[in-house]
Amino acid sequence: MATLLIDDQRNLPVDRVARTYQEGIAARAEQYWELLLLDHDLGDYSGPDGRELTGYDIVCWLEQNPQHLPNRAETVTNNPTGRRRIEFALRRTRPREI
């Protein structure tokens, strides 16, 4: 299973690690990843006016680019508020089951 970790600090046994928002987006666009492990606080302040780009921003990008959605996505953040935001956004990316 091809696994991508987007996290500024963790090292987990995965196929690829992206440390910033831009690296994460580039990796998502390069190939299909079956599993995405996602941190919230990426420590990447390259957003407009120095705004931090987070794992939540990655999920927002995935909403706009659904062809890059993985089969599974899991949060690996220690930030409880960030975890809730990411998980809520991930639920929006999945079609409703009837």
CNS distance restraints for C-alpha pairs under 8 A (distance, minus, plus):
assign (resid   1 and name CA) (resid  33 and name CA) 7.87 0.50 0.50
assign (resid   1 and name CA) (resid  34 and name CA) 6.08 0.50 0.50
assign (resid   1 and name CA) (resid  35 and name CA) 7.20 0.50 0.50
assign (resid   2 and name CA) (resid  14 and name CA) 7.73 0.50 0.50
assign (resid   2 and name CA) (resid  15 and name CA) 6.17 0.50 0.50
assign (resid   2 and name CA) (resid  32 and name CA) 7.73 0.50 0.50
assign (resid   2 and name CA) (resid  33 and name CA) 5.15 0.50 0.50
assign (resid   2 and name CA) (resid  34 and name CA) 5.37 0.50 0.50
assign (resid   2 and name CA) (resid  35 and name CA) 6.45 0.50 0.50
assign (resid   3 and name CA) (resid  14 and name CA) 5.33 0.50 0.50
assign (resid   3 and name CA) (resid  15 and name CA) 5.31 0.50 0.50
assign (resid   3 and name CA) (resid  16 and name CA) 6.71 0.50 0.50
assign (resid   3 and name CA) (resid  33 and name CA) 5.71 0.50 0.50
assign (resid   3 and name CA) (resid  34 and name CA) 6.10 0.50 0.50
assign (resid   3 and name CA) (resid  35 and name CA) 4.74 0.50 0.50
assign (resid   3 and name CA) (resid  36 and name CA) 5.94 0.50 0.50
assign (resid   3 and name CA) (resid  37 and name CA) 7.50 0.50 0.50
assign (resid   4 and name CA) (resid  14 and name CA) 6.21 0.50 0.50
assign (resid   4 and name CA) (resid  15 and name CA) 6.11 0.50 0.50
assign (resid   4 and name CA) (resid  16 and name CA) 5.05 0.50 0.50
assign (resid   4 and name CA) (resid  17 and name CA) 5.95 0.50 0.50
assign (resid   4 and name CA) (resid  18 and name CA) 7.51 0.50 0.50
assign (resid   4 and name CA) (resid  27 and name CA) 7.92 0.50 0.50
assign (resid   4 and name CA) (resid  33 and name CA) 6.37 0.50 0.50
assign (resid   4 and name CA) (resid  35 and name CA) 6.36 0.50 0.50
assign (resid   4 and name CA) (resid  36 and name CA) 5.03 0.50 0.50
assign (resid   4 and name CA) (resid  37 and name CA) 6.16 0.50 0.50
assign (resid   5 and name CA) (resid  12 and name CA) 7.64 0.50 0.50
assign (resid   5 and name CA) (resid  14 and name CA) 6.70 0.50 0.50
assign (resid   5 and name CA) (resid  16 and name CA) 6.32 0.50 0.50
assign (resid   5 and name CA) (resid  17 and name CA) 4.81 0.50 0.50
assign (resid   5 and name CA) (resid  18 and name CA) 6.19 0.50 0.50
assign (resid   5 and name CA) (resid  36 and name CA) 6.00 0.50 0.50
assign (resid   5 and name CA) (resid  37 and name CA) 4.62 0.50 0.50
assign (resid   5 and name CA) (resid  38 and name CA) 6.01 0.50 0.50
assign (resid   6 and name CA) (resid  17 and name CA) 5.90 0.50 0.50
assign (resid   6 and name CA) (resid  18 and name CA) 4.71 0.50 0.50
assign (resid   6 and name CA) (resid  19 and name CA) 5.83 0.50 0.50
assign (resid   6 and name CA) (resid  20 and name CA) 7.14 0.50 0.50
assign (resid   6 and name CA) (resid  21 and name CA) 7.85 0.50 0.50
assign (resid   6 and name CA) (resid  24 and name CA) 5.79 0.50 0.50
assign (resid   6 and name CA) (resid  36 and name CA) 7.60 0.50 0.50
assign (resid   6 and name CA) (resid  37 and name CA) 6.25 0.50 0.50
assign (resid   6 and name CA) (resid  38 and name CA) 5.08 0.50 0.50
assign (resid   6 and name CA) (resid  39 and name CA) 6.16 0.50 0.50
assign (resid   6 and name CA) (resid  55 and name CA) 7.63 0.50 0.50
assign (resid   7 and name CA) (resid  17 and name CA) 7.19 0.50 0.50
assign (resid   7 and name CA) (resid  18 and name CA) 6.35 0.50 0.50
assign (resid   7 and name CA) (resid  19 and name CA) 5.15 0.50 0.50
assign (resid   7 and name CA) (resid  20 and name CA) 7.17 0.50 0.50
assign (resid   7 and name CA) (resid  38 and name CA) 6.31 0.50 0.50
assign (resid   7 and name CA) (resid  39 and name CA) 5.02 0.50 0.50
assign (resid   7 and name CA) (resid  40 and name CA) 7.76 0.50 0.50
assign (resid   7 and name CA) (resid  41 and name CA) 7.80 0.50 0.50
assign (resid   7 and name CA) (resid  42 and name CA) 5.94 0.50 0.50
assign (resid   8 and name CA) (resid  18 and name CA) 7.42 0.50 0.50
assign (resid   8 and name CA) (resid  19 and name CA) 4.28 0.50 0.50
assign (resid   8 and name CA) (resid  20 and name CA) 6.37 0.50 0.50
assign (resid   8 and name CA) (resid  39 and name CA) 7.77 0.50 0.50
assign (resid   8 and name CA) (resid  41 and name CA) 7.72 0.50 0.50
assign (resid   8 and name CA) (resid  42 and name CA) 5.05 0.50 0.50
assign (resid   8 and name CA) (resid  43 and name CA) 6.66 0.50 0.50
assign (resid   9 and name CA) (resid  19 and name CA) 7.31 0.50 0.50
assign (resid  11 and name CA) (resid  17 and name CA) 7.71 0.50 0.50
assign (resid  18 and name CA) (resid  23 and name CA) 5.18 0.50 0.50
assign (resid  18 and name CA) (resid  24 and name CA) 5.09 0.50 0.50
assign (resid  18 and name CA) (resid  27 and name CA) 7.26 0.50 0.50
assign (resid  19 and name CA) (resid  23 and name CA) 6.39 0.50 0.50
assign (resid  19 and name CA) (resid  24 and name CA) 7.07 0.50 0.50
assign (resid  19 and name CA) (resid  42 and name CA) 7.01 0.50 0.50
assign (resid  20 and name CA) (resid  24 and name CA) 6.09 0.50 0.50
assign (resid  20 and name CA) (resid  42 and name CA) 6.08 0.50 0.50
assign (resid  20 and name CA) (resid  43 and name CA) 7.57 0.50 0.50
assign (resid  20 and name CA) (resid  44 and name CA) 5.81 0.50 0.50
assign (resid  21 and name CA) (resid  25 and name CA) 6.20 0.50 0.50
assign (resid  21 and name CA) (resid  42 and name CA) 7.22 0.50 0.50
assign (resid  21 and name CA) (resid  44 and name CA) 6.72 0.50 0.50
assign (resid  21 and name CA) (resid  53 and name CA) 6.12 0.50 0.50
assign (resid  21 and name CA) (resid  54 and name CA) 6.76 0.50 0.50
assign (resid  21 and name CA) (resid  55 and name CA) 7.47 0.50 0.50
assign (resid  21 and name CA) (resid  57 and name CA) 7.84 0.50 0.50
assign (resid  21 and name CA) (resid  58 and name CA) 6.76 0.50 0.50
assign (resid  22 and name CA) (resid  26 and name CA) 6.09 0.50 0.50
assign (resid  23 and name CA) (resid  27 and name CA) 6.07 0.50 0.50
assign (resid  24 and name CA) (resid  28 and name CA) 6.14 0.50 0.50
assign (resid  24 and name CA) (resid  58 and name CA) 7.47 0.50 0.50
assign (resid  25 and name CA) (resid  29 and name CA) 6.20 0.50 0.50
assign (resid  25 and name CA) (resid  58 and name CA) 7.03 0.50 0.50
assign (resid  25 and name CA) (resid  61 and name CA) 7.99 0.50 0.50
assign (resid  26 and name CA) (resid  30 and name CA) 6.11 0.50 0.50
assign (resid  27 and name CA) (resid  31 and name CA) 6.78 0.50 0.50
assign (resid  28 and name CA) (resid  32 and name CA) 6.84 0.50 0.50
assign (resid  28 and name CA) (resid  33 and name CA) 7.07 0.50 0.50
assign (resid  28 and name CA) (resid  68 and name CA) 6.19 0.50 0.50
assign (resid  29 and name CA) (resid  68 and name CA) 6.59 0.50 0.50
assign (resid  32 and name CA) (resid  68 and name CA) 6.79 0.50 0.50
assign (resid  32 and name CA) (resid  70 and name CA) 7.10 0.50 0.50
assign (resid  33 and name CA) (resid  70 and name CA) 5.61 0.50 0.50
assign (resid  33 and name CA) (resid  71 and name CA) 7.77 0.50 0.50
assign (resid  34 and name CA) (resid  70 and name CA) 4.89 0.50 0.50
assign (resid  34 and name CA) (resid  71 and name CA) 5.01 0.50 0.50
assign (resid  34 and name CA) (resid  72 and name CA) 6.30 0.50 0.50
assign (resid  35 and name CA) (resid  70 and name CA) 5.75 0.50 0.50
assign (resid  35 and name CA) (resid  71 and name CA) 6.15 0.50 0.50
assign (resid  35 and name CA) (resid  72 and name CA) 4.87 0.50 0.50
assign (resid  35 and name CA) (resid  73 and name CA) 5.60 0.50 0.50
assign (resid  35 and name CA) (resid  74 and name CA) 7.74 0.50 0.50
assign (resid  36 and name CA) (resid  70 and name CA) 6.42 0.50 0.50
assign (resid  36 and name CA) (resid  72 and name CA) 6.35 0.50 0.50
assign (resid  36 and name CA) (resid  73 and name CA) 4.56 0.50 0.50
assign (resid  36 and name CA) (resid  74 and name CA) 6.29 0.50 0.50
assign (resid  37 and name CA) (resid  73 and name CA) 5.87 0.50 0.50
assign (resid  37 and name CA) (resid  74 and name CA) 4.97 0.50 0.50
assign (resid  37 and name CA) (resid  75 and name CA) 5.74 0.50 0.50
assign (resid  37 and name CA) (resid  76 and name CA) 6.29 0.50 0.50
assign (resid  38 and name CA) (resid  55 and name CA) 6.07 0.50 0.50
assign (resid  38 and name CA) (resid  73 and name CA) 7.31 0.50 0.50
assign (resid  38 and name CA) (resid  74 and name CA) 6.17 0.50 0.50
assign (resid  38 and name CA) (resid  75 and name CA) 4.75 0.50 0.50
assign (resid  38 and name CA) (resid  76 and name CA) 5.62 0.50 0.50
assign (resid  38 and name CA) (resid  77 and name CA) 7.09 0.50 0.50
assign (resid  39 and name CA) (resid  54 and name CA) 7.72 0.50 0.50
assign (resid  39 and name CA) (resid  55 and name CA) 5.53 0.50 0.50
assign (resid  39 and name CA) (resid  75 and name CA) 5.91 0.50 0.50
assign (resid  39 and name CA) (resid  76 and name CA) 5.16 0.50 0.50
assign (resid  39 and name CA) (resid  77 and name CA) 4.53 0.50 0.50
assign (resid  40 and name CA) (resid  54 and name CA) 5.18 0.50 0.50
assign (resid  40 and name CA) (resid  55 and name CA) 4.15 0.50 0.50
assign (resid  40 and name CA) (resid  56 and name CA) 6.22 0.50 0.50
assign (resid  40 and name CA) (resid  75 and name CA) 7.73 0.50 0.50
assign (resid  40 and name CA) (resid  76 and name CA) 7.91 0.50 0.50
assign (resid  40 and name CA) (resid  77 and name CA) 5.60 0.50 0.50
assign (resid  40 and name CA) (resid  79 and name CA) 6.97 0.50 0.50
assign (resid  40 and name CA) (resid  82 and name CA) 5.53 0.50 0.50
assign (resid  40 and name CA) (resid  83 and name CA) 6.81 0.50 0.50
assign (resid  40 and name CA) (resid  86 and name CA) 7.48 0.50 0.50
assign (resid  41 and name CA) (resid  53 and name CA) 7.99 0.50 0.50
assign (resid  41 and name CA) (resid  54 and name CA) 5.40 0.50 0.50
assign (resid  41 and name CA) (resid  55 and name CA) 6.64 0.50 0.50
assign (resid  41 and name CA) (resid  77 and name CA) 7.36 0.50 0.50
assign (resid  41 and name CA) (resid  79 and name CA) 7.56 0.50 0.50
assign (resid  41 and name CA) (resid  82 and name CA) 7.66 0.50 0.50
assign (resid  42 and name CA) (resid  52 and name CA) 7.76 0.50 0.50
assign (resid  42 and name CA) (resid  53 and name CA) 6.88 0.50 0.50
assign (resid  42 and name CA) (resid  54 and name CA) 5.39 0.50 0.50
assign (resid  42 and name CA) (resid  55 and name CA) 6.83 0.50 0.50
assign (resid  43 and name CA) (resid  52 and name CA) 6.66 0.50 0.50
assign (resid  43 and name CA) (resid  53 and name CA) 7.57 0.50 0.50
assign (resid  43 and name CA) (resid  54 and name CA) 7.64 0.50 0.50
assign (resid  44 and name CA) (resid  52 and name CA) 5.37 0.50 0.50
assign (resid  44 and name CA) (resid  53 and name CA) 5.50 0.50 0.50
assign (resid  44 and name CA) (resid  54 and name CA) 7.20 0.50 0.50
assign (resid  45 and name CA) (resid  50 and name CA) 5.03 0.50 0.50
assign (resid  45 and name CA) (resid  51 and name CA) 5.30 0.50 0.50
assign (resid  45 and name CA) (resid  52 and name CA) 4.09 0.50 0.50
assign (resid  45 and name CA) (resid  53 and name CA) 6.08 0.50 0.50
assign (resid  46 and name CA) (resid  50 and name CA) 5.48 0.50 0.50
assign (resid  46 and name CA) (resid  51 and name CA) 6.55 0.50 0.50
assign (resid  46 and name CA) (resid  52 and name CA) 6.54 0.50 0.50
assign (resid  46 and name CA) (resid  53 and name CA) 6.84 0.50 0.50
assign (resid  47 and name CA) (resid  51 and name CA) 4.63 0.50 0.50
assign (resid  47 and name CA) (resid  52 and name CA) 5.83 0.50 0.50
assign (resid  47 and name CA) (resid  53 and name CA) 5.78 0.50 0.50
assign (resid  53 and name CA) (resid  57 and name CA) 6.03 0.50 0.50
assign (resid  54 and name CA) (resid  58 and name CA) 6.70 0.50 0.50
assign (resid  55 and name CA) (resid  59 and name CA) 6.49 0.50 0.50
assign (resid  55 and name CA) (resid  86 and name CA) 6.96 0.50 0.50
assign (resid  56 and name CA) (resid  60 and name CA) 6.27 0.50 0.50
assign (resid  56 and name CA) (resid  82 and name CA) 7.26 0.50 0.50
assign (resid  56 and name CA) (resid  85 and name CA) 6.59 0.50 0.50
assign (resid  56 and name CA) (resid  86 and name CA) 5.09 0.50 0.50
assign (resid  56 and name CA) (resid  89 and name CA) 7.50 0.50 0.50
assign (resid  57 and name CA) (resid  61 and name CA) 6.21 0.50 0.50
assign (resid  58 and name CA) (resid  62 and name CA) 6.32 0.50 0.50
assign (resid  59 and name CA) (resid  63 and name CA) 6.25 0.50 0.50
assign (resid  59 and name CA) (resid  86 and name CA) 6.80 0.50 0.50
assign (resid  59 and name CA) (resid  89 and name CA) 6.52 0.50 0.50
assign (resid  59 and name CA) (resid  90 and name CA) 6.59 0.50 0.50
assign (resid  60 and name CA) (resid  64 and name CA) 6.55 0.50 0.50
assign (resid  60 and name CA) (resid  89 and name CA) 7.16 0.50 0.50
assign (resid  61 and name CA) (resid  65 and name CA) 6.12 0.50 0.50
assign (resid  62 and name CA) (resid  66 and name CA) 5.45 0.50 0.50
assign (resid  62 and name CA) (resid  67 and name CA) 7.99 0.50 0.50
assign (resid  62 and name CA) (resid  68 and name CA) 6.37 0.50 0.50
assign (resid  62 and name CA) (resid  69 and name CA) 6.03 0.50 0.50
assign (resid  62 and name CA) (resid  93 and name CA) 7.75 0.50 0.50
assign (resid  63 and name CA) (resid  92 and name CA) 7.82 0.50 0.50
assign (resid  63 and name CA) (resid  93 and name CA) 5.76 0.50 0.50
assign (resid  65 and name CA) (resid  69 and name CA) 7.55 0.50 0.50
assign (resid  66 and name CA) (resid  93 and name CA) 7.57 0.50 0.50
assign (resid  73 and name CA) (resid  90 and name CA) 7.78 0.50 0.50
assign (resid  75 and name CA) (resid  83 and name CA) 6.41 0.50 0.50
assign (resid  75 and name CA) (resid  86 and name CA) 7.38 0.50 0.50
assign (resid  75 and name CA) (resid  87 and name CA) 7.47 0.50 0.50
assign (resid  77 and name CA) (resid  82 and name CA) 7.39 0.50 0.50
assign (resid  77 and name CA) (resid  83 and name CA) 6.29 0.50 0.50
assign (resid  78 and name CA) (resid  83 and name CA) 7.61 0.50 0.50
assign (resid  79 and name CA) (resid  83 and name CA) 6.01 0.50 0.50
assign (resid  80 and name CA) (resid  84 and name CA) 6.32 0.50 0.50
assign (resid  81 and name CA) (resid  85 and name CA) 6.36 0.50 0.50
assign (resid  82 and name CA) (resid  86 and name CA) 6.15 0.50 0.50
assign (resid  83 and name CA) (resid  87 and name CA) 6.03 0.50 0.50
assign (resid  84 and name CA) (resid  88 and name CA) 5.97 0.50 0.50
assign (resid  85 and name CA) (resid  89 and name CA) 6.18 0.50 0.50
assign (resid  86 and name CA) (resid  90 and name CA) 6.05 0.50 0.50
assign (resid  87 and name CA) (resid  91 and name CA) 6.27 0.50 0.50
assign (resid  88 and name CA) (resid  92 and name CA) 6.64 0.50 0.50
assign (resid  89 and name CA) (resid  93 and name CA) 6.72 0.50 0.50
assign (resid  90 and name CA) (resid  94 and name CA) 6.96 0.50 0.50
